[in-house]
Amino acid sequence: MAQLSDDCFAFGGELMTTAEALARLTDTARAVAEPEARALAKAHGRILARDVLSEHDVPPHDNAAVDGWAVYFDDLKPDQDTSLPWSERIPAGQPLGHAAPRGAALRIFTGAPMPGGEDGAPGPETVLMQEDCREENGVVTIPPGIKRGANRRFAGEDIKRGATILSAGRRLKPQDIGLAASVGRTTLKVYKPLRVAVFSSGDEVFEPGETLPPGGIYDANRLMIIALLEALGCDVNDLGILPDRLDAVEGALDTASKTHDVLITSGGVSTGEEDHIKTAVETLGHLNFWRLAIRPGRPIALGQVGHVPFVGLPGNPVAVMVTFLRFARPLLLRLAGAADIEPRSFQVQADFEYKKKTGRREWLRARLHTLDDGSVKAEKYRHDGAGILSSAVFADGLIELGEDVSAVTPGMTVDFLPFNELMR
């Protein structure tokens, strides 16, 4: 199992901007997942560990782009109909097998290889669509106006032999699988799924479905984190709810660090007498609190249990979601071997008023709606509290307000991060 160097998340400064935090995560983290060969049909969603080079041209031969008639352009009359005899067919996958004669047309179908000429000379280079021609009694009538080389695809037009078609660090999409198949690949070298252990801590926290005692709460954060991790393709091990005992927390962390790539929890890392996670992590390794200039979200705890990364997210559920998506997600993608770790944002118009302090970055839960004129506007949830998880269900994504923004007014352009971009 690959590991990180000692205390790579150490940070001794005061408030850190989002841009600085993301840059530090990018600079300090590296892939810890191990590579493996994976059958192409089972590689979707995995992260490439090696560049993919093509050993073939695609297409492998010149071929017809349409169903029609292959001819020598020089056999055509420039300003009137041309009539040519035909007697041979070239289906896809069945080369003609001999030189194409001059002064004749050949029936050809989409994808069929273009034939060569006599004595190694070039063959027919132009294909007429069947809809543009007339055929009767073995003679094809071709109208004037076609361009030389029309409707012909060249060998290597899509991919040249030796070209890099997919780069290491790419998270494979369905079209990537198709592209790899088009050059004949049967396996790809990809990273194994990141092995992540998730647990909660606290005698006040209970599993959904249990009877809550006075003062108890249901554990929403852990299950939400697990779902977010699975959306990233991680191999997740749910360690459940640990009791508020230092020996239990320390033992669980120590054991999990032996078989996992990352450890994650939410809450429980403050300095309270019952918050044993902080003490346990510091006993087994290092713990650093990153004080970020953000809202929602309290300090994120980043550290290591031995050489295994530890991420301590805040306790409020919306803060958990936001800090996971904007900070833990890029860290996890980098540890998993991904090169592209930043989500794409889109600009939309605000349909609300909002005031904020400058100097910090904020994320508002919002959903989009399309107006009659086709413009898209963002509607903010009515409450902003970090504990109001229903706001995330209401929303289509997050409006991200930079440190320099002090207010939002209706019609103002804002950056929008859709959940379907962040939660994948």
N, C-alpha and C positions, 0 to 999 in steps of 0.2 A: 504494500500500500504506500503510494507516494505521500509525502508529508511536507508541512510547511516548516520554515526555519523558526527558531524561538521568537516568540512575542512579535510576530510580524505586524500585528495590529496596534502596536504601541503608539499613543498620541498624547503629547504633553501640553497641547495648546488650550486656548479657551474655546469660545464658540466657533464652530467650523461651518462654512457654507456647504450647500448641497454639492456644488460643482467640485469643491475641494475634497469632500468626502468620497465622491464617486471616482475622482482621479486617484486618490490614495488606494481605494479598493482595487482599481485596475492595475496600479503599479505594484502593489504588494502581493496580490493573490495570483496564483498560477494553478494550472490543472493538477489535481490530485487523483482524479479518476484514472484507472488503468485502461489502456487500449486493448481491443480484441477484434478478431475477424468475425464479421456477422454476415449471414446470408442476406442477399439484397432484399428479398421479400420480407425480412424481419428487421430492416434497418431504419424504417420510417420513424422519425422523431428523435433518433439518436444524433450525437454530435460527431462529426468527422474528425478522426485523429490524424489522417494523412491526406494530402492532396490526391485527387483522382485525375490521372492523365489518360487520354484516349489512345488506344493502340490501333485505332481504325479511323478512316474517313467516314463521315456521316453526311449524306448518304454514301455508300461505298462505291457507287458508280453513277454516271450520268443517267438520268431517267426522265420519263415523261411526267409532267405535272398535272395532266388532264387526260381524259379519254378522248381519243381523236385519231389524227393521221400524221405520221412522221414523214417529212419530205426534205429533199435538198432545196434550200432556199433559191439557189440559182436555177432550179427547174421551173420556178414560178414566173409567170408573166407579170410585169410591174403594174400594168394599167387595165387589165381585163382578166376575166375568169380563166383559170387553168384547169384542164382536164387531164388526170393521170390515171393509169390503170392500177389496180391493186389485186393482190392474190394471197398475201401472207399476213398473219396476225402475230403480235408480240404481247402475250399476257404478262402480268407481273410475275417475277420469279422465273421466267422462261426466256433466256436470251435467244436471239434469232438463230445463232449458230453458224451464220455465214455472212459474207459482205452484203450490204444493202445495194441493190442495183440503182443506177441513175435512171431518171425518167419514169419512176414509179413511186406510188405512195404505199405506206405500210400501216395497217390497222394496229394501233398501239393503245395500251391502257395505262391508267395512272400507276406510277411506280415501276413500270416496266423499263428494263435497261435500253438505253438508246443504242442502236446497232452501229458498227463501224463500216467503213467503206472498203472498196477493193484495194488490194495491195497495201494495206496498212494506212490508207488515206482516211481522213475524217469522214464520218458517215453523215446521215441526215441530222441536221442541227435544229430543225424547226418543227414544231408540233401545232397543228390546227385543231381547235376544239370541234368535236363532232357536230355541235349545234350550228356551227358556221358553214358547214359543208353539205353538199348533196351527193348521195351515192346511188347509182343505178346501173345494174347489169355489169358490175365489176369495174366501174369507172367512177372516180371521185372528182367532183367539180369544186374548185377552191376559189373563193373570191379574192380580189387583190387587196393589198393594204396591210398584210401581216408583216411584222418585223422579223428580221433574221434572229434566230435563236429563241423565238417566243415559246413559252410554255415548256421550257427545258430546264431541269434542275441539274446542277453540276455536282460531281463527286466532291465531298468535303465542303459543300456549301454551308452546311450547318456547323460541322465540327471538323477541324483538321487533325490529322494524325499527329500525336505528340502534344496537343493542346491540353492545358489544365482546364477541366470542365467544372470541377467542384473543389473548393479550397478548404483546407483543414480549419476546423473551428466552426463550420457551418452546421446548423441544426437542420437535419434533412427533412424536406417537405416532399409531398407526393410527386411533384414534378421533378425533383432531384433524383428520386428513385427511377423515374422513367428515363431521365437523361443518362444515368449510369447504365441502365439496361440497353439503351440505344447504341452504346459502344461495346456491348458484350460482356460487361462486368457481372459476375455472379456473387461476389462478396465485396464488402467494404471494410476498411479498418476504422472502427468507431470506438469512442470511449464507452466503457461500462457505465451504467446508471450510477449517479452519485448516491452513496448509501448514507441516509440521514436518519438519525435518531431524534425523536420528538417526545418531550415529556412536559408535564405540568407539575407544579408543587404547591402545596398549601392545604391545610386541614379544612379550610372553608370551601374548597373546590370539590364538586361532585360530578359524576357522570350523568349525562342526560338520561332520564327515566327513573333515576333513584329518587327517593323521597327526601326533599330538602329539609334539613333541620333549621332552626332559627339562625340567621346569619350566614347560611350557606348559599352558594351560587353554582349554577351549572357551568361546566367547562366548555365554553364556546370557542375560545382561542385555539386550543390544541387541535380540534377537529378542523377548524378553518385553515390552520397552518398546514395540516396534513393534505388537505385538498389542494392548496396552492402548490405544495411540493410535488404532488402527483401530476399536476398540470404541467410542471416543468420536466416531467419524465424521471423524477427521482425514485429510488427504491427506498420507501419509507418504513421505518420500524417504530410503531407506537409503543412507547414505554409507559403510557398511562399517567396516572397522578401519583407522584411520590409524596410520602408523608413528610411533615415538618420535623424531620430529624436529620441532623448533620450526617450521621453514619449512613443512613439510607440514601441520601442524596449523593454523598461522596462515593459510596460503593457503586451506585447505578451509573454515575458519570465515568468512573474508572473502568468499569466493565464495558460500557458502550464505546469508549474510546478505542478499545482493542479491535473492534469489528466494524466501525463506521468511519465515514469520511468527514462528517459534519455532525455537530450536536446543536439542537435548537430548543429553546424554551421561550415562554413569555411571562413577564412579571417575576417577582421573587428575587431580584438581584439588588435590592436596596440594602441599607444598613440596619434594618430592623432586627430585633432579637430572633424572630422566627424566619427570617429570610436567609436560609442556609446555602442557597445556590452560590452566592458571591464567595462565601468562605470556602466552599467545596472546590470551586474552580480555581481560586487562588492557591489552595493547598496542592492541587494537582497540576497547576500550570500558571497561567497568567490571565488577568482580566483587566480590560481597559474600558472606561466609560467615554464614549464619544458624545460630547455635548454639541449637538447640531442646532443651528439657527433655523428651526422648522416648526410647523404646526399643521396637524397634530403630531404628537410624538415627544416622548421624554428621552433622556439619554439612551442610546443604543449600546449595549454591552457587547464588545467584541473581544475575544480572547482565544486561548487554546487550553485544552486538556491534554497534557503532554504536547504532542505536535498536531493534534486534531483541532480544527477550528471550532469555536463555540460562538453561537449567536444568541444573545439575550434580548428579546424584543420587549417593548413596553407592555403594560398590563391592560390598558383600555382597548377594546376590540377594534375600533376604527384606527387607532394609532398602530395597532399590530398590523392591520391590513396595509396601511399606507407605508409604514417603514419596511415591511416585507417587500412590497412591490417596488419601492424606489431604492432600497439599499441592500436588503438581503437577497433579492432576486438577482441583481447584477453580480453580487459576490458569488452566489451559488452557480450561476452560469459560467463565470470565470473558472471556478474550481472544477466544474464539469468539463471544461475544455473549450467552451464557446468563445468565438472571437467577437461577435456582435452581441453586446449585452445591454444596449440602451434601447428602450422602446421608442417608436415613432409617435410624435405628437401632431395634432392637427389644429388649425386655427378656426375658431367659431366665434359667433357673436354672443355676448352676454345678454341675458334677458332679465337682469336683476341689478340691484345696487349692493355694494359691499365695501366696508372699510377695513384696512389692515395696517399693521405697523410695518414700516420699512425696516430693512436689515434682516428679515427672515423670509423663508420660502413657505408658502402655504398651499394646501391641497383642499379643494372644496368638492364635495360630492354633488354631481350634476347629471341630469339626463338631457338628451337632445330632442328637439321637435322641429319639424319642417314647416315653414310658413307657406302661405298661398303663393308667394312670389318665388318659392324654391329655395330661399335662404334658410340656413340651419342656425338655430339659436339654442343656447344652453340655459336650462332652468336649474337653479341651485336648490338643494334641499332646505327646508325651512329652519332646521336646527343645525348647529355646527359642533355640538359636543362630541368629544372623542369616544364617548361610551354609547353613542346612538348608532347601533349596528344596522338598524332599519334604514338608515340613510344610504348605506352601501347597496342594499337591495333595491332601493328606489333608483339608484344612479346607473347610468351607462358608462361612467368613467369619472376621472378626476380632472378638475380644472387646476392647472399649476400656475400659481402666481409668483413671479420672481421677487427677489429681495428689494428691487427698486420700486415695486408697485405699492401705492398707498391707498388706492381706491379703485373700485370697478363701477362703471356706470352702464346703463342699458345701451346696447349697440357697440360697446367697446369690444375689440378683438382680443380674445384670450386663447391660451394654449390648452388643448384638451387631449388627455391621455385616455383612450377608450379601454375598457376592461378587456375586450377581446384581443387587444394588443399586449396588455400587461399580464393576462392570466393564461399564458400558453408557453 
